[in-house]
Amino acid sequence: MFTAYVVTASLAVAATGFSGVAALVHFKPILPGMAKAGVPVSWLTFPIGALKTAGAVGLLLGLIGLPLVGTAAAIGLVLFFVCAIYTHVRAADYSAQFGLANGFLALTVAALVLGLASR
């Protein structure tokens, strides 16, 4: 069970870390999807990029020996991606970013569940 947690959490760290940094630097391919969802460009740095990046760092800290920090980060990321999906649904935006948000949610839920089960 622990091996599954390490693999899943590592994937979640990589995915959310990349996504967070992409938002922080205003990566051009994500801008149209954010506009469709009604998200202002000014929100990409904070709160979106900062929260995703902080969540990825928290998951990483959970992997290297601070399990409570990892659990808190996973819970925070789950809540973040639930809100992201809700934002896309409200805007009737079912673009690629909607699919990515669902994938990130599934990945962070899996990391949370496996992390709790491996204790």
Backbone as a printed PyTorch tensor [residue, N CA C, xyz], in Angstrom:
tensor([[[  0.8260,  -1.1900,   0.0000],
         [  0.0000,   0.0000,   0.0000],
         [  0.8700,   1.2540,   0.0000]],

        [[  1.9720,   1.1990,   0.7450],
         [  2.8470,   2.3660,   0.8310],
         [  3.4700,   2.6830,  -0.5230]],

        [[  3.8320,   1.6610,  -1.2790],
         [  4.4230,   1.8830,  -2.5990],
         [  3.4260,   2.5760,  -3.5220]],

        [[  2.1790,   2.1480,  -3.4780],
         [  1.1380,   2.7940,  -4.2900],
         [  0.9810,   4.2580,  -3.8870]],

        [[  1.0510,   4.5310,  -2.5920],
         [  0.9670,   5.9100,  -2.1190],
         [  2.1350,   6.7460,  -2.6420]],

        [[  3.3390,   6.2220,  -2.5560],
         [  4.5260,   6.9590,  -3.0090],
         [  4.4270,   7.2730,  -4.5020]],

        [[  4.0200,   6.2870,  -5.2890],
         [  3.9040,   6.4970,  -6.7340],
         [  2.8140,   7.5230,  -7.0370]],

        [[  1.6470,   7.3690,  -6.4320],
         [  0.5250,   8.2740,  -6.6930],
         [  0.8250,   9.6830,  -6.2120]],

        [[  1.3730,   9.8030,  -5.0160],
         [  1.6940,  11.1330,  -4.4860],
         [  2.7960,  11.7940,  -5.3120]],

        [[  3.7540,  11.0130,  -5.7840],
         [  4.8100,  11.5760,  -6.6370],
         [  4.2360,  12.1060,  -7.9470]],

        [[  3.3140,  11.3700,  -8.5370],
         [  2.6400,  11.8430,  -9.7470],
         [  1.8340,  13.1090,  -9.4630]],

        [[  1.1710,  13.1410,  -8.3090],
         [  0.3860,  14.3230,  -7.9330],
         [  1.2940,  15.5270,  -7.7140]],

        [[  2.4560,  15.3110,  -7.1040],
         [  3.4210,  16.3980,  -6.9050],
         [  3.8610,  16.9560,  -8.2570]],

        [[  4.2180,  16.0580,  -9.1730],
         [  4.6900,  16.5020, -10.4870],
         [  3.5930,  17.2390, -11.2530]],

        [[  2.3910,  16.6810, -11.2630],
         [  1.2990,  17.2760, -12.0330],
         [  0.8570,  18.6190, -11.4550]],

        [[  0.6060,  18.6550, -10.1500],
         [  0.1340,  19.9100,  -9.5570],
         [  1.2500,  20.9340,  -9.4910]],

        [[  2.4760,  20.4750,  -9.3280],
         [  3.6080,  21.4040,  -9.3410],
         [  3.7520,  22.0650, -10.7040]],

        [[  3.6760,  21.2770, -11.7540],
         [  3.7470,  21.8430, -13.1120],
         [  2.5840,  22.7970, -13.3560]],

        [[  1.3930,  22.3820, -12.9580],
         [  0.2120,  23.2080, -13.1650],
         [  0.3050,  24.5180, -12.3780]],

        [[  0.8160,  24.4320, -11.1630],
         [  0.9730,  25.6290, -10.3450],
         [  1.9800,  26.5970, -10.9320]],

        [[  3.1020,  26.0690, -11.3730],
         [  4.1280,  26.9270, -11.9780],
         [  3.6140,  27.5050, -13.2950]],

        [[  2.8710,  26.7140, -14.0630],
         [  2.2960,  27.2120, -15.3170],
         [  1.3630,  28.3910, -15.0480]],

        [[  0.5980,  28.3060, -13.9810],
         [ -0.2860,  29.4260, -13.6220],
         [  0.5290,  30.6190, -13.1430]],

        [[  1.5640,  30.3740, -12.3640],
         [  2.3910,  31.4720, -11.8480],
         [  3.0600,  32.2730, -12.9640]],

        [[  3.5030,  31.5830, -14.0150],
         [  4.2060,  32.2670, -15.1100],
         [  3.2710,  32.6320, -16.2610]],

        [[  1.9620,  32.4030, -16.0730],
         [  0.9440,  32.7260, -17.0780],
         [  1.2520,  32.0400, -18.4080]],

        [[  1.4570,  30.7320, -18.3420],
         [  1.7500,  29.8910, -19.5080],
         [  0.6320,  30.0750, -20.5410]],

        [[  0.9850,  30.4880, -21.7450],
         [  0.0130,  30.8880, -22.7700],
         [ -1.0860,  29.8430, -23.0570]],

        [[ -0.7790,  28.5320, -23.1300],
         [ -1.8320,  27.5700, -23.4600],
         [ -2.9570,  27.4750, -22.4220]],

        [[ -2.7430,  27.9000, -21.1940],
         [ -3.8150,  27.7890, -20.2030],
         [ -4.7230,  29.0150, -20.1860]],

        [[ -4.3040,  30.0940, -20.8130],
         [ -5.0700,  31.3410, -20.7520],
         [ -6.4580,  31.2530, -21.3940]],

        [[ -6.6180,  30.6260, -22.5770],
         [ -7.9680,  30.5560, -23.1590],
         [ -8.9650,  29.7840, -22.2890]],

        [[ -8.5340,  28.6930, -21.6950],
         [ -9.4240,  27.9160, -20.8290],
         [ -9.8260,  28.6780, -19.5870]],

        [[ -8.8880,  29.4270, -19.0390],
         [ -9.2110,  30.2450, -17.8720],
         [-10.2090,  31.3420, -18.2450]],

        [[-10.0190,  31.9290, -19.4220],
         [-10.9430,  32.9760, -19.8780],
         [-12.3470,  32.3990, -20.0920]],

        [[-12.4280,  31.1840, -20.6790],
         [-13.7330,  30.5410, -20.8940],
         [-14.4460,  30.2870, -19.5760]],

        [[-13.6740,  29.9610, -18.5510],
         [-14.2630,  29.6880, -17.2340],
         [-14.5610,  30.9640, -16.4610]],

        [[-14.1730,  32.1060, -17.0150],
         [-14.4340,  33.3720, -16.3420],
         [-13.4510,  33.7060, -15.2410]],

        [[-12.2760,  33.1190, -15.3020],
         [-11.2490,  33.3670, -14.2860],
         [-10.3810,  34.5410, -14.7370]],

        [[-10.2930,  35.5940, -13.9420],
         [ -9.4510,  36.7280, -14.3270],
         [ -7.9710,  36.3420, -14.3740]],

        [[ -7.2430,  36.9140, -15.3090],
         [ -5.8110,  36.6280, -15.4420],
         [ -5.0730,  36.9870, -14.1530]],

        [[ -5.5220,  38.0020, -13.4640],
         [ -4.8600,  38.4180, -12.2240],
         [ -4.9290,  37.3390, -11.1480]],

        [[ -5.8650,  36.4150, -11.2480],
         [ -5.9710,  35.3340, -10.2650],
         [ -4.9850,  34.1980, -10.5170]],

        [[ -4.3190,  34.1950, -11.6690],
         [ -3.4110,  33.0890, -11.9680],
         [ -2.2330,  33.0410, -11.0160]],

        [[ -1.7130,  34.2040, -10.6270],
         [ -0.5800,  34.2180,  -9.7130],
         [ -1.0430,  33.8470,  -8.3080]],

        [[ -1.9630,  34.6410,  -7.8040],
         [ -2.5700,  34.3380,  -6.5090],
         [ -4.0520,  34.5570,  -6.6480]],

        [[ -4.8490,  33.6010,  -6.3440],
         [ -4.6110,  32.4290,  -5.5280],
         [ -4.2570,  31.1490,  -6.2830]],

        [[ -4.5530,  31.0600,  -7.5780],
         [ -4.4760,  29.7730,  -8.2670],
         [ -3.0730,  29.1850,  -8.2840]],

        [[ -2.1110,  29.8990,  -8.8280],
         [ -0.7500,  29.3650,  -8.9200],
         [ -0.1260,  29.1250,  -7.5590]],

        [[ -0.3310,  30.0490,  -6.6450],
         [  0.2520,  29.9100,  -5.3100],
         [ -0.3230,  28.7060,  -4.5660]],

        [[ -1.6320,  28.5030,  -4.6530],
         [ -2.2500,  27.3790,  -3.9420],
         [ -1.8420,  26.0340,  -4.5310]],

        [[ -1.8080,  25.9380,  -5.8520],
         [ -1.3850,  24.6670,  -6.4720],
         [  0.0680,  24.3500,  -6.1270]],

        [[  0.9200,  25.3650,  -6.2090],
         [  2.3370,  25.1460,  -5.9180],
         [  2.5430,  24.7940,  -4.4510]],

        [[  1.8530,  25.4870,  -3.5600],
         [  1.9470,  25.1740,  -2.1290],
         [  1.4420,  23.7580,  -1.8490]],

        [[  0.3740,  23.3600,  -2.5320],
         [ -0.1370,  21.9980,  -2.3640],
         [  0.8640,  20.9600,  -2.8240]],

        [[  1.5360,  21.2170,  -3.9340],
         [  2.5520,  20.2830,  -4.4270],
         [  3.7160,  20.1830,  -3.4410]],

        [[  4.1420,  21.3140,  -2.8950],
         [  5.2340,  21.3030,  -1.9040],
         [  4.7840,  20.5420,  -0.6550]],

        [[  3.5450,  20.7520,  -0.2310],
         [  3.0300,  20.0290,   0.9350],
         [  2.9800,  18.5320,   0.7180]],

        [[  2.5530,  18.1160,  -0.4720],
         [  2.5580,  16.6760,  -0.7790],
         [  3.9740,  16.1200,  -0.7580]],

        [[  4.9040,  16.8930,  -1.2860],
         [  6.3000,  16.4550,  -1.2850],
         [  6.8240,  16.3200,   0.1450]],

        [[  6.4870,  17.2800,   0.9860],
         [  6.9020,  17.1860,   2.3900],
         [  6.2880,  15.9540,   3.0610]],

        [[  5.0640,  15.6210,   2.6730],
         [  4.4410,  14.4040,   3.2010],
         [  5.1770,  13.1560,   2.7730]],

        [[  5.7260,  13.1680,   1.5740],
         [  6.4870,  12.0180,   1.0900],
         [  7.8290,  11.8610,   1.7940]],

        [[  8.4230,  12.9780,   2.2130],
         [  9.7650,  12.8860,   2.7860],
         [  9.7710,  12.8920,   4.3130]],

        [[  8.6150,  12.6710,   4.9170],
         [  8.6450,  12.4580,   6.3570],
         [  7.7180,  13.2960,   7.2100]],

        [[  6.8790,  14.1140,   6.6220],
         [  5.9110,  14.8980,   7.3960],
         [  4.5040,  14.5160,   6.9370]],

        [[  4.0280,  13.3450,   7.3880],
         [  2.7630,  12.8270,   6.8550],
         [  1.5560,  13.7270,   7.1170]],

        [[  1.5270,  14.4300,   8.2360],
         [  0.3840,  15.3020,   8.5030],
         [  0.3430,  16.4820,   7.5350]],

        [[  1.5070,  16.9830,   7.1600],
         [  1.5680,  18.0650,   6.1710],
         [  1.0840,  17.5470,   4.8160]],

        [[  1.4870,  16.3470,   4.4600],
         [  1.0450,  15.7470,   3.2040],
         [ -0.4560,  15.5250,   3.1760]],

        [[ -1.0110,  15.0880,   4.2880],
         [ -2.4570,  14.8850,   4.3680],
         [ -3.1930,  16.2120,   4.2440]],

        [[ -2.7180,  17.2220,   4.9520],
         [ -3.3470,  18.5460,   4.8690],
         [ -3.2650,  19.1000,   3.4460]],

        [[ -2.1200,  18.9120,   2.8010],
         [ -1.9570,  19.3870,   1.4210],
         [ -2.9000,  18.6530,   0.4740]],

        [[ -3.0270,  17.3540,   0.6510],
         [ -3.9270,  16.5760,  -0.2060],
         [ -5.3710,  17.0290,  -0.0190]],

        [[ -5.7750,  17.2700,   1.2150],
         [ -7.1350,  17.7600,   1.4720],
         [ -7.3360,  19.1230,   0.8160]],

        [[ -6.3500,  20.0000,   0.9540],
         [ -6.4410,  21.3150,   0.3370],
         [ -6.5360,  21.2380,  -1.1750]],

        [[ -5.7480,  20.3610,  -1.7900],
         [ -5.7960,  20.2140,  -3.2420],
         [ -7.1190,  19.6110,  -3.7030]],

        [[ -7.6450,  18.6640,  -2.9460],
         [ -8.9610,  18.1000,  -3.2880],
         [-10.0110,  19.2120,  -3.2910]],

        [[-10.0070,  20.0190,  -2.2480],
         [-10.9650,  21.1320,  -2.1780],
         [-10.7480,  22.1180,  -3.3280]],

        [[ -9.4920,  22.4100,  -3.6300],
         [ -9.1740,  23.3260,  -4.7280],
         [ -9.7480,  22.8040,  -6.0360]],

        [[ -9.5090,  21.5310,  -6.3490],
         [ -9.9500,  21.0040,  -7.6370],
         [-11.4640,  20.8090,  -7.6950]],

        [[-12.1070,  20.5560,  -6.5670],
         [-13.5760,  20.5400,  -6.5480],
         [-14.0990,  21.9260,  -6.9250]],

        [[-13.5020,  22.9530,  -6.3630],
         [-13.9030,  24.3320,  -6.6930],
         [-13.5950,  24.6620,  -8.1520]],

        [[-12.4840,  24.1870,  -8.6700],
         [-12.1350,  24.4200, -10.0750],
         [-13.1570,  23.7700, -11.0000]],

        [[-13.5380,  22.5550, -10.6900],
         [-14.5350,  21.8620, -11.5040],
         [-15.8710,  22.5990, -11.4330]],

        [[-16.2480,  23.0320, -10.2520],
         [-17.4880,  23.7940, -10.0790],
         [-17.4550,  25.0810, -10.9210]],

        [[-16.3130,  25.7530, -10.9330],
         [-16.1690,  26.9800, -11.7180],
         [-16.3530,  26.7000, -13.2020]],

        [[-15.7690,  25.6210, -13.6960],
         [-15.9060,  25.2670, -15.1100],
         [-17.3530,  24.8730, -15.4330]],

        [[-18.0110,  24.1490, -14.5420],
         [-19.3950,  23.7390, -14.7800],
         [-20.3110,  24.9620, -14.8080]],

        [[-20.1270,  25.8740, -13.8620],
         [-20.9570,  27.0900, -13.8300],
         [-20.8080,  27.9050, -15.1010]],

        [[-19.6120,  27.9190, -15.6680],
         [-19.3720,  28.6820, -16.8880],
         [-19.6980,  27.8720, -18.1430]],

        [[-20.1830,  26.6460, -17.9720],
         [-20.4710,  25.7340, -19.0860],
         [-19.2350,  25.5540, -19.9730]],

        [[-18.0790,  25.4670, -19.3380],
         [-16.8150,  25.2880, -20.0490],
         [-16.3350,  23.8550, -19.8460]],

        [[-16.4410,  23.0760, -20.8930],
         [-16.0260,  21.6810, -20.8090],
         [-14.8200,  21.4500, -21.7210]],

        [[-13.9120,  22.4060, -21.7130],
         [-12.7080,  22.3410, -22.5390],
         [-11.7190,  21.3530, -21.9270]],

        [[-10.5410,  21.3190, -22.4890],
         [ -9.5010,  20.4070, -22.0080],
         [ -9.1490,  20.6750, -20.5510]],

        [[ -9.2020,  21.9260, -20.1250],
         [ -8.8570,  22.2300, -18.7380],
         [ -9.8650,  21.6330, -17.7660]],

        [[-11.1210,  21.4850, -18.1880],
         [-12.1160,  20.8160, -17.3530],
         [-11.7090,  19.3570, -17.1450]],

        [[-11.2720,  18.7150, -18.2190],
         [-10.8060,  17.3360, -18.1110],
         [ -9.5660,  17.2160, -17.2440]],

        [[ -8.6510,  18.1690, -17.3820],
         [ -7.4470,  18.1620, -16.5460],
         [ -7.7930,  18.3290, -15.0770]],

        [[ -8.7400,  19.2130, -14.7840],
         [ -9.1460,  19.4150, -13.3870],
         [ -9.7120,  18.1210, -12.8030]],

        [[-10.4770,  17.3890, -13.6010],
         [-11.0050,  16.0970, -13.1440],
         [ -9.8760,  15.1010, -12.8970]],

        [[ -8.8900,  15.0920, -13.7790],
         [ -7.7400,  14.2020, -13.5930],
         [ -6.9300,  14.5580, -12.3600]],

        [[ -6.7050,  15.8580, -12.1500],
         [ -5.9870,  16.2990, -10.9460],
         [ -6.7640,  15.9380,  -9.6880]],

        [[ -8.0840,  16.0920,  -9.7430],
         [ -8.9080,  15.7320,  -8.5870],
         [ -8.7740,  14.2360,  -8.2870]],

        [[ -8.8850,  13.4070,  -9.3080],
         [ -8.7590,  11.9600,  -9.1070],
         [ -7.3890,  11.6000,  -8.5330]],

        [[ -6.3520,  12.2330,  -9.0350],
         [ -4.9980,  11.9550,  -8.5700],
         [ -4.8110,  12.3600,  -7.1120]],

        [[ -5.3110,  13.5250,  -6.7400],
         [ -5.1320,  13.9750,  -5.3550],
         [ -6.0200,  13.1970,  -4.3910]],

        [[ -7.2120,  12.7980,  -4.8310],
         [ -8.0570,  11.9410,  -3.9750],
         [ -7.3590,  10.6100,  -3.7510]],

        [[ -6.7860,  10.0490,  -4.8070],
         [ -6.0670,   8.7750,  -4.6700],
         [ -4.8810,   8.9170,  -3.7300]],

        [[ -4.1270,  10.0260,  -3.8510],
         [ -2.9900,  10.2390,  -2.9480],
         [ -3.4630,  10.3810,  -1.5020]],

        [[ -4.5650,  11.0810,  -1.3070],
         [ -5.1080,  11.2410,   0.0490],
         [ -5.5310,   9.9050,   0.6300]],

        [[ -6.3030,   9.1570,  -0.1090],
         [ -6.8170,   7.8590,   0.3880],
         [ -5.6720,   6.8850,   0.6420]],

        [[ -4.7460,   6.7950,  -0.3030],
         [ -3.6290,   5.8630,  -0.1240],
         [ -2.7120,   6.3110,   1.0170]],

        [[ -2.5400,   7.6100,   1.1840],
         [ -1.7340,   8.1010,   2.2870],
         [ -2.3360,   7.7720,   3.6320]],

        [[ -3.6620,   7.9210,   3.7300],
         [ -4.3310,   7.5860,   4.9900],
         [ -4.3290,   6.0690,   5.2340]],

        [[ -4.4760,   5.2980,   4.1690],
         [ -4.5090,   3.8410,   4.3110],
         [ -3.1380,   3.2520,   4.6170]],

        [[ -2.0770,   3.9380,   4.2650],
         [ -0.7340,   3.3730,   4.4580],
         [ -0.1440,   3.6940,   5.8280]],

        [[ -0.8760,   4.3710,   6.6550],
         [ -0.3600,   4.6770,   8.0060],
         [ -0.4950,   3.5220,   8.9310]]])
